[in-house]
Amino acid sequence: MEVNQVLDAKGLSCPLPIVRAKKAMDTLATGQVLEVHVTDKGALSDFPAWAKSSGHEILDQSIEADVIKFIIKKG
């Protein structure tokens, strides 16, 4: 899977990771992929809800050493 852009939102609290992800998504074409790194545990519920309401698809979600990674395809 090709990731088109990586967004480092570690250390930011809600709602900033979502705000930054939205801005990053706005620069991508439909079908391109954004990888987001966050440390805010609230992102575990915030990102799936945001992706669904925005028409994007979460392709993968993982947690490594307190960093939550989302792979999101622009819808």
Buried (B, 14 or more C-beta within 10 A) or exposed (E): EEEBBEBEBBEBEBEEBBEBBEEBBEEBEEEBBBBBBBBBEBBEEBBBEBBEEBEBEBBEBEEEEEEBBBBBBBE
